[in-house]
Amino acid sequence: MGKILFLIAWMVTTLFMQAADITPVSNAFKAGNADLLKNYMASEVDIVTPDASRKGSGNEATAILKSFFQDRKPNSFTIAHHADKNDSGFLVGKLTTANGEFRVNITYATKEDKILITVIRIE
């Protein structure tokens, strides 16, 4: 009986857990459009690209991404892994450009079901 109650509790908990909607982030990387990410930036973002490394405002991170995308037009972006836990989450993706492939790591906080990107690493 205890195992059945545990199973039911686990199923109910799993049903009500929702992952953050990362579709806008994925679409922005597919399109190479940093402006689409502007509304998802936290007030402070740690960003690392092959050309720059800075911790600054969301606007500064957007400008760095614009520069990155100008030099490397995306062909595709696929998500390899995505996980959420409590009020945060991360995703790992592969960005294919005319200039090569890059691994993209994004860490974010969630507030009122909205993603706030805190870290972007493009390697």
C-alpha positions in Angstrom: 0.0 0.0 0.0 2.9 2.4 0.8 4.5 1.8 -2.5 1.2 2.6 -4.3 0.8 5.9 -2.4 4.4 6.8 -3.1 3.9 6.1 -6.8 0.7 8.2 -7.0 2.4 11.1 -5.1 5.4 10.9 -7.5 3.1 10.9 -10.6 1.1 13.9 -9.4 4.3 15.8 -8.6 5.7 15.0 -12.0 2.6 16.1 -13.8 2.6 19.5 -12.1 6.3 20.2 -12.7 6.7 22.3 -15.8 9.9 23.2 -17.6 10.5 26.8 -18.5 9.7 27.7 -22.1 13.1 28.0 -23.8 11.6 28.2 -27.3 12.2 32.0 -27.7 15.9 31.5 -26.7 16.3 28.6 -29.1 14.6 30.5 -31.9 16.9 33.5 -31.3 20.0 31.4 -31.7 18.6 29.6 -34.8 18.0 33.0 -36.4 21.2 34.6 -35.1 19.0 37.5 -33.7 20.4 38.9 -30.4 17.5 41.4 -30.2 15.1 38.5 -29.7 17.0 37.7 -26.5 17.0 41.2 -25.1 13.8 40.7 -23.1 15.1 37.5 -21.6 18.3 39.0 -20.2 18.8 39.4 -16.4 19.9 42.8 -15.1 23.5 41.3 -14.9 24.7 38.7 -17.4 28.0 36.9 -17.5 28.8 36.3 -21.2 31.7 34.5 -22.8 32.3 34.2 -26.6 35.4 33.5 -28.6 35.8 37.3 -29.0 34.7 38.6 -25.6 34.3 37.8 -21.9 32.4 40.2 -19.7 30.0 40.5 -16.8 27.7 43.4 -17.4 24.2 44.5 -18.2 21.7 42.6 -20.4 22.2 45.4 -23.0 26.0 44.7 -23.0 25.4 41.0 -23.4 23.0 41.7 -26.3 25.7 43.9 -28.0 28.3 41.1 -27.6 25.9 38.6 -29.1 25.1 40.9 -32.0 28.8 41.1 -32.8 29.2 37.3 -32.5 26.2 36.7 -34.9 27.5 39.3 -37.4 30.7 37.4 -37.8 29.1 33.9 -37.7 25.7 33.5 -39.4 23.9 30.5 -37.8 22.9 27.5 -40.0 21.2 25.6 -37.2 20.8 25.4 -33.4 19.9 22.2 -31.6 19.4 21.7 -27.9 21.3 18.8 -26.5 20.2 19.1 -22.9 17.7 21.2 -20.9 16.9 21.0 -17.2 15.0 23.0 -14.7 15.2 22.9 -10.9 13.2 25.2 -8.7 13.8 28.7 -9.8 16.6 28.1 -12.2 17.6 26.1 -15.2 20.1 25.6 -18.0 20.4 24.4 -21.5 23.2 23.1 -23.6 23.0 23.4 -27.4 25.1 23.1 -30.5 25.2 26.1 -32.8 26.3 25.4 -36.4 27.6 28.4 -38.3 29.4 29.0 -41.6 32.5 29.4 -39.5 32.2 26.2 -37.5 30.3 24.6 -34.6 30.0 26.0 -31.1 28.8 24.7 -27.8 26.3 27.0 -26.2 25.7 26.9 -22.4 23.0 29.1 -21.0 22.0 29.4 -17.3 18.9 31.2 -16.3 16.7 32.0 -13.4 12.9 31.8 -13.7 10.7 34.5 -12.2 6.9 34.3 -12.6 7.3 31.7 -15.4 9.7 34.0 -17.3 13.3 33.1 -18.2 16.0 35.6 -17.1 19.4 34.6 -18.7 22.3 35.0 -16.2 25.1 33.2 -18.1 25.9 32.6 -21.8 29.0 30.7 -22.8 29.7 30.1 -26.4 32.8 27.9 -26.9 
